[in-house]
Amino acid sequence: MLFKPELKDDAKTAGKRVARGIGRRMVSLTITLLILGGLGYLGWNAFQQKQTGRGGPGARPDLPVPVLAAVPRTQDVPVYLDAVGSVRALNTVTVRAQVDGKLIKVNFVEGQDVKQGDVLGEIDPVIYQAQYDQAVAKKAQDEALLANQKLDLARYQQLAASNAGSKQQADTQRAVVAQQEALVNADQAAIDNAKATLGYTKIIAPLSGRAGLRQVDQGNIIRAADVTGLVIITQLQPIAVQFSLPQQQIVRVNAAAGKGVLAVDVFGNDGVTVVDTGTLKGIDNQVDPTTGTLKLKAEFPNAKFQLWPGQFVNVRLKVETIEKAIVVPSSAVQRGPAGTFSYVIGPDNVATAKAVVVTQQNENDAVIASGLSTSDRVVTTGFANLSDGARVLIGTDDRAPTADLAPRKRSRSPDAKGDSKGGQGKDGQAKEGQARESQGKDGEHRGKRERGEGDQKGQTGPAPAEPSGGAAKSQP
């Protein structure tokens, strides 16, 4: 057999390469494990700090949880039904002329409060005054004729009594007098008609309210057939609000209305302030089939004119009052998978979760039907680290938190000041080194620029002496 030393050398070289690869992999694996271990330690430490609620490394999980507590109170709680309604005027009248003519005078200002019976405008009365005078004159003429006929009747009656005249003539004269009396009565009716027509030349306000915008200006011909009329008057005091409630509340509202007058409150634009309080005046006799709601109407005095026709408002109808109800702050009621509950603090300051039944709840208070008593203490703040059976430390809410207009200035410790001074020294040294380095770079750039210029000149003329690049770099 022939001996081939090349094979053994190749095997040794391959073994060394494999050993080097394994070593590199072991180093990479070791570094990766160290990084993962460090990250795991940091995560575990942060988790422990979050659980204990302490920022330092020596946090103790057995410390009590700081909370705020409140005692349930007993009070009478009104029950309201909330709805959205629209303001409507009790009476709205379009004031129209009752006769045709020229509008010669307007006696109101747009947006003015007018009283019932005020003269809003005047129509030229010349024609209607002439018709009235004509009717009066006609009556005077007929009355004079009637007086003469009555005298003739008296003469005929005397002659008939003495048998000097015909009784038929006396009876005929009596009928003529009756006809003339009827004609005088007709004249009086014509006078009354002409007087009424003459009175229509003054446009009168039919009710008290607020005048709107004028529809006809002075000097125009106004007619009784005009649709727009002269002005629209809207009654603002009192005023009505119409709102709707779900049909499920019909029985409850009817039962409450049967006991007495129900109060209705109207809220302002903020949804919190009650701007007016009125009474429920009417309930519709049928449910709207398209919406499944029942319409109701309430009346308000509107003393300060805070309600305006066409305005949308939030209303609440008081249907009953729960007497001696147990009330707690709304923040004391928590919700879990099994329903509502509250943390009740025992005598040993241990919080226990207790199921409660809530009758009604708003932004501030909650009415508890069962589960709490006035002797209990319930947690209102501090639920982040609280659990069933945890010890608590009850704090006081004497100091109300105030909002800062801007972030406050951070205070520094003496060590931080020393570090800042040292940092300033280091920054100064670093800046000096950067300045020197930048100057050296500028010199180098200048040297390169000069060499470039020399090369360009060498193409057309004698080549100048080459500048020293090292001298340019060494410039301070």
C-alpha positions as CSV (number, residue, x, y, z in Angstrom):
1,M,0.0,0.0,0.0
2,L,1.0,3.5,-0.8
3,F,1.1,6.1,2.1
4,K,-0.8,9.3,1.4
5,P,-0.1,11.9,4.0
6,E,-2.4,14.5,2.3
7,L,-5.6,12.7,3.6
8,K,-4.5,12.9,7.2
9,D,-3.8,16.6,6.9
10,D,-7.1,17.2,5.3
11,A,-8.9,15.4,8.1
12,K,-7.0,17.4,10.8
13,T,-7.9,20.7,9.0
14,A,-11.6,19.7,8.8
15,G,-11.6,18.7,12.5
16,K,-10.2,22.1,13.4
17,R,-12.8,23.9,11.4
18,V,-15.6,21.9,13.0
19,A,-14.2,22.7,16.5
20,R,-14.0,26.4,15.6
21,G,-17.7,26.4,14.4
22,I,-18.8,24.6,17.5
23,G,-17.0,27.1,19.7
24,R,-18.5,30.0,17.9
25,R,-22.0,28.6,18.3
26,M,-21.4,28.0,22.0
27,V,-20.3,31.6,22.4
28,S,-23.3,32.9,20.5
29,L,-25.7,30.6,22.5
30,T,-24.1,31.8,25.8
31,I,-24.5,35.5,24.9
32,T,-28.1,34.9,23.8
33,L,-29.0,33.1,27.1
34,L,-27.4,35.9,29.1
35,I,-29.4,38.5,27.2
36,L,-32.7,36.6,27.7
37,G,-31.9,36.0,31.3
38,G,-31.3,39.8,31.8
39,L,-34.5,40.7,30.1
40,G,-36.5,38.1,32.1
41,Y,-35.0,39.5,35.4
42,L,-36.0,43.0,34.4
43,G,-39.5,41.9,33.5
44,W,-39.9,40.0,36.7
45,N,-38.7,42.9,38.8
46,A,-41.1,45.3,37.0
47,F,-44.0,42.9,37.6
48,Q,-43.2,42.6,41.3
49,Q,-43.0,46.4,41.6
50,K,-46.4,46.7,39.9
51,Q,-48.0,44.1,42.2
52,T,-46.7,45.7,45.3
53,G,-47.4,49.3,44.2
54,R,-43.9,50.4,45.2
55,G,-41.2,51.8,43.0
56,G,-38.2,50.7,45.1
57,P,-36.6,47.2,45.1
58,G,-37.6,46.6,48.7
59,A,-41.4,46.6,48.2
60,R,-43.5,44.5,50.5
61,P,-46.6,42.8,49.1
62,D,-48.2,42.5,52.6
63,L,-48.6,46.3,53.0
64,P,-52.3,47.6,53.1
65,V,-53.8,49.1,50.0
66,P,-54.6,52.8,50.4
67,V,-58.3,53.5,49.7
68,L,-61.0,56.1,50.3
69,A,-64.3,54.9,52.0
70,A,-67.8,56.2,52.5
71,V,-70.7,55.2,54.7
72,P,-74.1,54.5,53.1
73,R,-76.7,57.2,53.9
74,T,-80.5,57.1,54.1
75,Q,-82.6,59.7,52.2
76,D,-85.6,60.1,50.0
77,V,-84.7,59.7,46.4
78,P,-87.0,60.9,43.5
79,V,-87.5,58.7,40.5
80,Y,-87.3,60.4,37.2
81,L,-88.0,59.3,33.6
82,D,-85.7,61.1,31.1
83,A,-86.8,62.1,27.7
84,V,-86.0,64.6,24.8
85,G,-88.7,67.1,23.9
86,S,-89.4,70.1,21.8
87,V,-90.7,73.5,23.0
88,R,-94.0,74.6,21.5
89,A,-96.1,77.7,22.0
90,L,-99.4,77.3,23.6
91,N,-101.0,79.7,21.0
92,T,-99.7,81.0,17.7
93,V,-101.8,83.4,15.6
94,T,-101.2,84.8,12.2
95,V,-102.7,88.3,12.3
96,R,-104.5,89.1,9.0
97,A,-106.5,92.1,7.9
98,Q,-110.3,91.6,7.7
99,V,-110.8,94.3,5.1
100,D,-108.9,95.4,2.0
101,G,-107.1,98.7,1.9
102,K,-103.9,100.7,2.2
103,L,-101.8,100.1,5.3
104,I,-101.2,103.6,6.5
105,K,-99.7,102.9,9.9
106,V,-97.7,100.2,11.7
107,N,-97.8,100.5,15.5
108,F,-95.4,97.7,16.6
109,V,-91.7,96.8,16.4
110,E,-90.5,93.4,15.3
111,G,-89.8,91.2,18.3
112,Q,-91.9,93.4,20.6
113,D,-94.1,92.0,23.4
114,V,-97.7,93.0,22.7
115,K,-100.8,92.8,24.8
116,Q,-104.2,91.5,23.8
117,G,-106.2,94.4,22.3
118,D,-103.2,96.5,21.1
119,V,-103.6,98.2,17.7
120,L,-100.9,96.7,15.5
121,G,-101.7,98.5,12.3
122,E,-104.3,100.8,10.7
123,I,-105.9,100.7,7.2
124,D,-107.1,103.8,5.4
125,P,-110.7,104.2,6.8
126,V,-112.0,106.8,4.3
127,I,-114.2,104.4,2.2
128,Y,-115.5,102.6,5.2
129,Q,-116.3,105.8,7.1
130,A,-118.3,107.0,4.2
131,Q,-120.3,103.7,4.1
132,Y,-121.0,104.1,7.8
133,D,-122.2,107.7,7.4
134,Q,-124.4,106.7,4.5
135,A,-126.1,104.0,6.7
136,V,-126.6,106.5,9.5
137,A,-128.2,109.0,7.1
138,K,-130.5,106.3,5.6
139,K,-131.7,105.4,9.1
140,A,-132.5,109.1,9.8
141,Q,-134.5,109.3,6.6
142,D,-136.5,106.2,7.4
143,E,-137.1,107.4,11.0
144,A,-138.5,110.7,9.7
145,L,-140.8,108.9,7.3
146,L,-141.9,106.6,10.2
147,A,-142.8,109.5,12.4
148,N,-145.1,111.0,9.6
149,Q,-146.7,107.6,9.1
150,K,-147.4,107.3,12.8
151,L,-149.2,110.7,12.8
152,D,-151.3,109.6,9.8
153,L,-152.2,106.4,11.7
154,A,-153.4,108.4,14.7
155,R,-155.6,110.5,12.5
156,Y,-157.1,107.5,10.7
157,Q,-157.8,105.8,14.0
158,Q,-159.7,108.9,15.3
159,L,-161.8,109.1,12.2
160,A,-162.6,105.5,12.3
161,A,-163.6,105.8,16.0
162,S,-166.1,108.5,15.1
163,N,-167.3,106.7,12.0
164,A,-166.0,109.6,9.9
165,G,-163.4,107.5,8.2
166,S,-163.0,104.0,7.0
167,K,-161.6,101.4,9.4
168,Q,-159.9,99.7,6.4
169,Q,-157.8,102.8,5.8
170,A,-156.8,102.8,9.5
171,D,-155.7,99.2,9.3
172,T,-153.8,99.8,6.1
173,Q,-151.9,102.7,7.7
174,R,-151.1,100.5,10.7
175,A,-149.4,98.0,8.4
176,V,-147.5,100.8,6.6
177,V,-146.2,102.0,10.0
178,A,-145.1,98.4,10.9
179,Q,-143.2,98.1,7.6
180,Q,-141.5,101.4,8.2
181,E,-140.4,100.3,11.7
182,A,-138.9,97.1,10.2
183,L,-137.1,99.3,7.6
184,V,-135.6,101.4,10.4
185,N,-134.4,98.3,12.2
186,A,-132.8,97.2,8.9
187,D,-131.1,100.5,8.8
188,Q,-129.8,100.0,12.3
189,A,-128.3,96.7,11.2
190,A,-126.6,98.3,8.3
191,I,-125.2,100.9,10.6
192,D,-123.8,98.1,12.9
193,N,-122.3,96.4,9.9
194,A,-120.7,99.5,8.6
195,K,-119.4,100.3,12.1
196,A,-117.9,96.9,12.4
197,T,-116.3,97.2,9.0
198,L,-114.9,100.5,10.0
199,G,-113.5,99.0,13.1
200,Y,-111.7,96.4,11.0
201,T,-109.5,99.1,9.7
202,K,-107.7,98.9,13.0
203,I,-105.7,95.6,13.1
204,I,-106.0,94.4,16.8
205,A,-103.7,91.8,18.6
206,P,-106.0,88.8,19.4
207,L,-103.7,87.6,22.3
208,S,-100.7,88.6,24.3
209,G,-97.3,87.4,23.1
210,R,-94.2,88.1,21.1
211,A,-94.5,89.7,17.7
212,G,-92.5,88.2,14.9
213,L,-91.1,89.7,11.8
214,R,-93.4,92.1,9.8
215,Q,-94.7,90.6,6.6
216,V,-96.2,93.8,5.1
217,D,-94.6,97.2,5.1
218,Q,-96.4,100.5,5.6
219,G,-97.9,102.0,2.4
220,N,-98.7,98.6,0.7
221,I,-102.2,97.4,-0.1
222,I,-103.2,94.7,2.4
223,R,-106.0,92.3,1.7
224,A,-108.1,89.9,3.8
225,A,-107.2,87.0,1.4
226,D,-103.4,87.4,2.0
227,V,-102.0,84.1,3.4
228,T,-98.9,85.6,5.1
229,G,-100.9,88.3,7.0
230,L,-99.3,91.3,8.8
231,V,-97.4,89.5,11.6
232,I,-97.3,86.3,13.6
233,I,-97.8,86.5,17.4
234,T,-96.5,83.7,19.5
235,Q,-97.5,83.2,23.2
236,L,-94.3,82.6,25.3
237,Q,-95.7,82.8,28.8
238,P,-96.7,80.1,29.6
239,I,-95.2,77.8,27.1
240,A,-95.5,74.0,26.4
241,V,-93.0,71.2,25.9
242,Q,-94.0,68.1,24.1
243,F,-91.9,64.9,24.7
244,S,-92.2,61.2,24.2
245,L,-91.7,58.2,26.5
246,P,-91.4,54.5,25.6
247,Q,-94.6,52.6,25.6
248,Q,-93.3,50.4,28.5
249,Q,-93.7,53.4,30.8
250,I,-97.5,53.9,30.1
251,V,-98.7,52.0,33.2
252,R,-96.2,53.7,35.4
253,V,-97.0,57.2,34.2
254,N,-100.8,56.7,34.4
255,A,-100.5,55.3,37.9
256,A,-98.4,58.3,39.0
257,A,-100.8,60.8,37.2
258,G,-103.7,59.3,39.0
259,K,-102.2,60.2,42.4
260,G,-101.7,63.9,41.7
261,V,-100.0,66.5,39.5
262,L,-96.6,65.4,38.2
263,A,-93.7,67.7,38.1
264,V,-91.5,68.1,35.0
265,D,-88.1,69.7,34.8
266,V,-86.3,71.2,31.8
267,F,-82.5,71.2,31.6
268,G,-80.3,73.9,30.0
269,N,-77.7,73.5,27.3
270,D,-75.3,71.9,29.8
271,G,-77.7,69.1,30.5
272,V,-77.2,69.6,34.3
273,T,-78.9,72.9,35.3
274,V,-82.7,72.9,35.7
275,V,-83.9,76.1,33.9
276,D,-87.6,75.7,34.6
277,T,-90.1,73.5,36.4
278,G,-93.6,72.9,35.2
279,T,-96.5,70.4,35.4
280,L,-97.7,67.6,33.2
281,K,-100.9,68.7,31.4
282,G,-101.8,66.0,29.0
283,I,-101.1,62.4,27.9
284,D,-101.9,61.3,24.4
285,N,-104.6,58.8,23.9
286,Q,-102.7,56.5,21.6
287,V,-99.2,55.1,21.0
288,D,-97.3,56.1,17.9
289,P,-97.1,52.8,16.0
290,T,-94.0,53.9,14.0
291,T,-91.8,54.7,17.1
292,G,-93.6,52.8,19.9
293,T,-93.7,55.9,22.0
294,L,-96.3,57.9,23.9
295,K,-96.6,61.7,23.6
296,L,-96.9,63.9,26.6
297,K,-97.3,67.6,27.1
298,A,-96.1,69.8,30.0
299,E,-96.7,73.5,30.7
300,F,-94.0,75.8,32.1
301,P,-94.3,79.4,33.3
302,N,-91.1,80.5,31.4
303,A,-90.6,83.5,33.5
304,K,-87.1,84.3,32.2
305,F,-87.8,83.4,28.6
306,Q,-85.3,80.5,28.6
307,L,-87.6,78.3,26.6
308,W,-88.2,79.2,22.9
309,P,-90.6,77.6,20.4
310,G,-88.9,75.0,18.2
311,Q,-86.0,74.4,20.7
312,F,-85.0,70.8,21.6
313,V,-84.5,70.3,25.4
314,N,-83.9,67.4,27.8
315,V,-86.7,66.9,30.2
316,R,-87.3,64.6,33.2
317,L,-90.7,63.5,34.6
318,K,-90.9,62.8,38.3
319,V,-93.1,59.7,38.8
320,E,-92.4,58.7,42.4
321,T,-90.2,59.2,45.4
322,I,-88.4,56.3,47.1
323,E,-88.6,57.0,50.9
324,K,-85.7,56.1,53.2
325,A,-83.6,54.6,50.5
326,I,-79.9,53.5,51.1
327,V,-77.7,55.6,48.9
328,V,-73.9,55.2,48.2
329,P,-71.6,57.0,45.8
330,S,-71.8,55.6,42.3
331,S,-68.0,54.9,42.4
332,A,-68.7,52.4,45.2
333,V,-70.6,50.1,42.8
334,Q,-68.4,47.8,40.8
335,R,-69.4,45.3,38.1
336,G,-68.1,41.8,37.7
337,P,-69.0,38.6,35.9
338,A,-71.7,37.8,38.5
339,G,-73.2,41.2,38.6
340,T,-72.8,44.4,40.7
341,F,-70.8,44.3,44.0
342,S,-69.1,46.6,46.5
343,Y,-66.1,46.2,48.7
344,V,-67.2,46.4,52.3
345,I,-64.5,47.2,54.9
346,G,-64.7,45.1,58.1
347,P,-63.7,46.0,61.6
348,D,-60.2,44.7,61.0
349,N,-59.8,46.9,57.8
350,V,-60.2,43.9,55.5
351,A,-62.1,44.5,52.3
352,T,-64.7,41.9,51.3
353,A,-66.6,41.8,48.0
354,K,-70.3,41.8,48.7
355,A,-73.1,41.5,46.0
356,V,-75.5,44.4,45.9
357,V,-78.8,45.1,44.0
358,V,-79.0,48.6,42.4
359,T,-82.4,50.1,41.9
360,Q,-81.3,53.2,40.0
361,Q,-78.0,55.0,39.4
362,N,-76.8,58.3,38.1
363,E,-73.5,60.1,37.8
364,N,-73.2,60.7,41.5
365,D,-75.3,58.4,43.6
366,A,-76.6,54.8,43.4
367,V,-79.7,53.5,45.2
368,I,-79.1,50.1,46.8
369,A,-82.1,47.8,47.2
370,S,-80.3,45.1,49.1
371,G,-76.8,44.0,50.1
372,L,-75.7,47.1,52.3
373,S,-76.7,48.7,55.5
374,T,-76.0,52.1,57.0
375,S,-73.4,50.6,59.4
376,D,-71.2,49.4,56.5
377,R,-68.2,51.1,55.0
378,V,-67.7,50.8,51.3
379,V,-64.6,51.6,49.2
380,T,-65.0,54.5,46.7
381,T,-61.5,54.9,45.4
382,G,-58.4,52.7,45.1
383,F,-59.6,49.7,43.2
384,A,-56.5,49.2,41.1
385,N,-54.6,47.0,43.7
386,L,-57.7,45.9,45.7
387,S,-58.9,42.3,45.8
388,D,-61.2,40.3,48.0
389,G,-59.7,39.8,51.4
390,A,-57.0,42.5,51.1
391,R,-56.1,44.7,54.0
392,V,-56.8,48.4,53.3
393,L,-55.6,51.7,54.7
394,I,-58.4,54.2,54.8
395,G,-57.3,57.7,53.8
396,T,-59.0,61.1,54.0
397,D,-60.2,63.3,51.2
398,D,-59.5,66.6,52.9
399,R,-57.2,68.0,50.3
400,A,-58.9,68.2,46.9
401,P,-56.5,67.8,44.0
402,T,-55.8,70.9,42.0
403,A,-54.8,70.9,38.3
404,D,-51.5,72.5,37.4
405,L,-51.5,75.0,34.5
406,A,-48.0,73.8,33.4
407,P,-45.6,71.0,34.4
408,R,-43.7,71.8,37.6
409,K,-39.9,72.3,37.6
410,R,-38.1,69.2,38.6
411,S,-35.8,69.4,41.7
412,R,-32.3,68.0,41.5
413,S,-30.3,66.3,44.3
414,P,-26.7,67.4,45.2
415,D,-25.4,64.3,43.5
416,A,-27.2,65.2,40.4
417,K,-25.7,68.7,40.6
418,G,-22.2,67.2,40.9
419,D,-22.9,64.9,38.0
420,S,-24.1,67.8,36.0
421,K,-20.9,69.8,36.8
422,G,-18.8,66.8,35.8
423,G,-20.9,66.4,32.8
424,Q,-20.4,70.0,31.9
425,G,-16.5,69.5,32.2
426,K,-16.7,66.4,30.0
427,D,-18.8,68.2,27.6
428,G,-16.3,71.1,27.5
429,Q,-13.5,68.7,26.8
430,A,-15.5,66.9,24.1
431,K,-16.3,70.2,22.5
432,E,-12.6,71.2,22.4
433,G,-11.6,67.9,20.9
434,Q,-14.4,68.2,18.3
435,A,-13.2,71.8,17.5
436,R,-9.6,70.6,17.0
437,E,-10.7,67.7,14.8
438,S,-12.9,69.9,12.7
439,Q,-10.0,72.3,12.2
440,G,-7.8,69.5,11.1
441,K,-10.5,68.3,8.6
442,D,-10.8,71.9,7.3
443,G,-7.0,72.0,6.7
444,E,-7.2,68.7,4.9
445,H,-10.0,69.9,2.7
446,R,-8.1,73.1,1.9
447,G,-5.0,71.0,1.0
448,K,-7.1,68.8,-1.3
449,R,-8.7,71.9,-2.9
450,E,-5.2,73.4,-3.5
451,R,-3.9,70.2,-5.1
452,G,-6.9,70.1,-7.4
453,E,-6.3,73.7,-8.5
454,G,-2.6,72.8,-9.1
455,D,-3.5,69.9,-11.3
456,Q,-5.9,72.1,-13.3
457,K,-3.1,74.7,-13.8
458,G,-0.5,72.0,-14.7
459,Q,-2.6,71.0,-17.8
460,T,-2.0,74.5,-19.4
461,G,1.3,75.6,-17.9
462,P,4.3,74.6,-15.9
463,A,3.5,72.5,-12.9
464,P,3.8,74.3,-9.6
465,A,5.4,72.8,-6.5
466,E,3.1,70.3,-4.9
467,P,1.8,71.5,-1.5
468,S,2.4,69.4,1.5
469,G,-0.7,67.6,2.5
470,G,0.8,66.8,6.0
471,A,1.3,70.5,6.7
472,A,-2.4,71.1,5.9
473,K,-3.5,68.4,8.3
474,S,-1.2,69.6,11.1
475,Q,-2.6,73.1,11.1
476,P,-4.2,73.9,14.4
